[in-house]
């Protein structure tokens, strides 16, 4: 069993792993190396911070079912010195919309989600008009709405709560950048950092998010996880949208309430989505050309809106199949990866932290089997097809 674990990256995945390790076995020494303790450029802090059960693969649904249970009980789970954190979880639901072209897939996904215990209601066009009278349903055939277990929360608050709890349990956080890995044969022995220190390890966990390729390359591993910029826009509008959920248009454009305003976004076209675009820039053309026209079509009241604020963050985008890569690479026995979540790292962070903790402590999964997300399907180029990519 590992006695020294070094975690590269202290965002939601790395801090969740640190928390579960120390909570499960206080004899394990855990060191988390995080290059930016302010999390100013962290995907965990810059995302739209939401959780859904509406995936098309059963494993993703199960991970989110555990995730919502964790978020609902975060106060008692992550209490430190009598202080219970709050992440302002709002279970406002997701609303996935479908035209006639996508209706069969929506119904198929809904059946599977319900079978697993997700609280999702399927609505036809008439049902959508009744439930959401502000919605333009002229081109819609159906929608799937999360009655509970879906919504949004304070992602930065979740990361801070996990970090604080992990530290209170004895995890050590080091503000530095990993600059190298020392290994003998098939095992990493030490992790070198920019502070001049080298940290001995029995196991190293790579939770480096959008920077995962750099860490993997230190071990001669090519991981198909790229830093893809996503811009988020905060808009104000006189629109009064009672019961507004997080809405996913058939085009992929999304929006949700944010206090008295709304946040919205979408992914750029595949042929206009290069790696490593600067985070201090925002894709305003995407808003003008795609997002705003789509919003105005779907919600006529959004004809009048104004951008109040905008920012960009990175997706740690798995170019193979937009699903996470969790587990050890077959060439290195003691390096466990937790990377490539492609936009759902916050909601799957608790299940991933628990699962990687089990791998470290027991050499196998003891609760939810995450092995389908391992390296085998990456090496063999067998993508997991997720139909609800957002």
N, C-alpha and C positions, 0 to 999 in steps of 0.2 A: 504494500500500500504506500502511496506517495506521502512523504512527510514535508516536502518543500514544493510549493506550487507557485509559479510565476505567471501572472496574467498580464498580457499585453493589451492595454486599452481598458479604461475605467468608465466607459459609458454604460448603457443599460445592460448589455450582455456581460461585460467584464465584471461589473459590480454585482449583478445577479449571481454570477458564478461564485464570486468571493463571499457573498452572503450565505448561499446555500452550503458552501464548503465549511465555513466556520460554524454555522448553525448546526451542521450535522456532526462535525468532528473538531472540537476545539484544539486537538493535538496537531492538526495540520497547519503548518506555517504558510500563510498566503501573502504574497507581495503583488500589488497591482501597480504597474508602471503606466502612467497616464501623462502624455506630453502637454496637455492643456487642462490644468485643473479648473480653469474658469468655464470650460465647455463652450467657449464662444463659437467654435466652428464644429462642434459635435453634432452629428446627425440626430442624436437623442434629444438635444435641446432645440433644434431648428425645424423639427418635423411638425406635421399637423396633429400629432399625438391622438390617435384614435384606436378603437378596438372593434372588431367585428367577428361574427361567427360565419358570415357569408363568404366562405371559400368553396372551391369545387373539389378539393381533396380532403378526405376524412381526417388525415393527420393534422392538417392546418386547423380544421374545426376543433379538434380535440385540444390542440395547443391553446387556442383562443378561449375555449371553455375553462381551462385551468387558469388562463390569464385573467379572465373577468372575476373568477373567484378570488384570485390573489389581490386584484385591485380593490374589490369590495371589502376586503379584510386587511387592507394595508396598515390601518391604524394600529391594530393589535399585533400584526406580524412584525412591523418595523419600528415599534415603540422604542425609544431610547431615553432613559432617565425620566420616565413618566410622561414624556412628550410624544404625542401621537401625530404622525405626519398626515396631512390632507393633500390629496391631488385633485380635488374638485371634480371627481368623476361624475359625468352627466350622461345617463343612459338614455340619450335622445334617439337612438336607433340609426341604423343605415337604411337607406331606401335605394335599392338597385332597380333601375328601370330597364325595360326591354321593349324593342319593337317586335313586330311579328317574326323578324329574322332571328332574334335572340330568345324568343319565348320558350322554345323547347328546352334550351340549355338552362334557362332560369328555373323552369319547373323541375327539371332533373336535379339541379343543385338543391333546390328547396326540399325535395323529398329526402335526399341524403342528410341534409342539415337537421331536419326534423327528427329523423331516425336516431341521430346522435344526441338529441336532447336540446337542440337550439330552438329558441323561442321566436320563430320566424313565421310571419303571415304572408300568404300569397294573395295578391289583389289583381283583379282584372281592371280594365280601363275605367269601368263605372265605379268600381271600388276605390280606385285611386282618386277619382274626382270627388267622391264623397269624403274620403279621409283627408285629402289635401286639395281643397277647392281653389287654391291659388296656382295649381299646377296645370300646364298645358298638356293635355293627354291626346291631342289629335293624332299623333303618329305613334302612340304607345299601345302595346297589347297587354302588358302586365307589369307588375312591380312586386318586389319582395321586401318586406319591412321587418326590421328587428324590434319586436315588442319590448324586449329586455335583453340585457347582456351585450349591448352594442352602444357605442357612443364615443365620447372624447374626454380628455383629461389633461392635466398639467404634466407634460412629458419631462420637462426639466425638474419638476418637483419629484417625480418618480426616481430619476437618476440620483438626485441629492439624498432622498430617503434611503435608497439602497446603499449608497456610499456611506452615509452616516451610520447605518446599522451595521454594515460589514466592518467598518472601522471600530465601532463599539465592541464588536465581538473579537477584535484582535487582528483583523486584516491590516496590513501596512500599505499605505498609498505613497508612491514615490513620484514626484513631479519631474519627469525626464522623458527623453525620447529613446526608444530602442534603436541601437545603431548596429547591432550584430548578434549573431547566435554562434556559440561554440558547440560543436557536436563531435561525438566519437562514434563512428559507425552509424547505427540507426537511432541514436539517442542524443537529444540536446542535453548538454551538461551545464551550460551557463548562458545567461542572457546579458549582453553588454548594453549599457545605457550611456546617454550623453553626459551624465554627471561623473563619468569616469569609473563607475562601479560595475562589477560583474556579479550577477545574482545566480547562485547555484540553484539547480532545480531538479526534482525528480520528474515533474511534469510541467510543460509550458502550455498555456492556453492562449491562442491567438484570437482576440476579440477586438481587432483593430479597425473594424468597420470599413469605411471607404479607402483606408490605407492598408488593407489586407494584402494586396499584391506585393507591397514592399516587404512586409514581414515574411510572407511565404517565399519570396525570392532569396532571402537570406539562407534558406534551407534547400535551395535549388528546386523549389516547387512552383509551378505555374497555376495559380488559382484564378478562375474566370470571373473575378469580382472587380468591377470597375467603378470609379467615382463618377457618377452621373448627376449633374446639377438639376435640381427641381426648384422652381420659383413658386412662392406662395404669396397671394395678394389678399390684403385686408381691405374690404370695401364697405362703404356706408350706402344706405338706400332708405328711402321712405317706405319701402315695402313692409307690409305687415303679414308675416307668414306664420300663422298660428300652428303650433305643433311641428315646427320645421326640424327635420332630421338631418343627418349627413347624407346628402343626395348624390348618387352616382348616375350621371346621364349616360345613355347608350354610347355617346361619343367618348366617354372617359373623363369628361369634365366633371369636377365635384365642387360642392360648396356645403358649408355648414354654418350655423350661428356661432358667433363669438361675442357674447355679451349683447350689445346693441348693434353690432356690426356683423359682418360675415367674412369668412375666409374661403378662398377658392383657389383652384389650380388644375393642372392637367399635365400629362407627360408630353413632351415634344414628339414630333414624328420621328420614327426610327432612323430616317436618313438625315436627321438634324439633331443628333444626340451624342455629341462627341464626349470623350473623357476629360476630366480635370478642368472644366471651365471655371473661371474665377468666381468665388462665392460672393465677392463684393459687387457683382453685377447681377441684374435682374432681367429676365427675358420679357420686357414690356411688349414686344411685338407679339408674343404668344398670347398675352392678355387681349390685346387689341384685335387680333385677327381670328382667334379661336375661342377664348374663354368668354369674353363679353357677349359676342353674338349668340353663343350657345346658351348662356344664362338668360338673355333677353327672350330667346325662343321658348325656353322651358318654363320660365316664370316671367310673364309679361310685365309684372311690376318691376323687374330688374332693368327695364329700359332706362330707368333713372338710377344710376349708381356712380360712385366716385371712389377711386383708389385712395385710401388713407395711408397705407403703409405697404411695403413689400420687402421680402427677403428671400434669400436662396440658401438651400442646404443640400448636402449630398445624399443620394441614395447609394448604398453599397450594393450595386446592381450586378446580380449574377446573370451574365449574358447567355448562359446555357438555358436556364428555365425560370429565372426570377424567384427561385426558392433558396432557402438557406442551405449552407454546407456545414454540417455538424458532425464532428468525429475526427479521428486520426487519419492522416494520409498513410497509405500502405508503405511508403518509403521511410517514414520516421515514426518510431513506435510511441514516443511520449510527447508529441505535439498534437493537441486537440484543437481543432478549428471551430469557431462559431461565427460564421461570416456569410455575407451575401443575402441578407434578408430582403433586400429590394423593396423597402418601404414598410415592412411589417415587423421590424425588430422590437419596437416598444411593446407591442401587444404579445409577441412571442418570447419576450425576454424572460419572464418568470419560468415558463416551461423549459426554455433552453438552459437557464441557469441551474435549474433542478436536474435536468438530464445530464449536463456536463459534470455537475457535481457527483452524480452517480457513477459516471464513467471513471472519474478520477479515484473515487473511494472504493468502488466495487468492481471496476473493470467491465461493467455492463449496466444497461438500463434496468431499473427495478420498478419504475412506475410506468410512464408512457414511453413506448419504444420509438425512439427517434432514428433508428438505423436506416429507414428509407431515405433520410436526408444526408446519408454519409457519402464518402468519396467514390464509392463504387459506380454510382450512376453518372458521376462526372467523368471519371476515367473511361467508362464504356460509352459515353455520350448517349445516355438514356435519359432524356429530360423528363422531369415530372411536369405534366401539363396542368397548369393552373389557369382555369378559364376566367376567373375573376381577378385579373391583375389590375391594380389601381396604382 
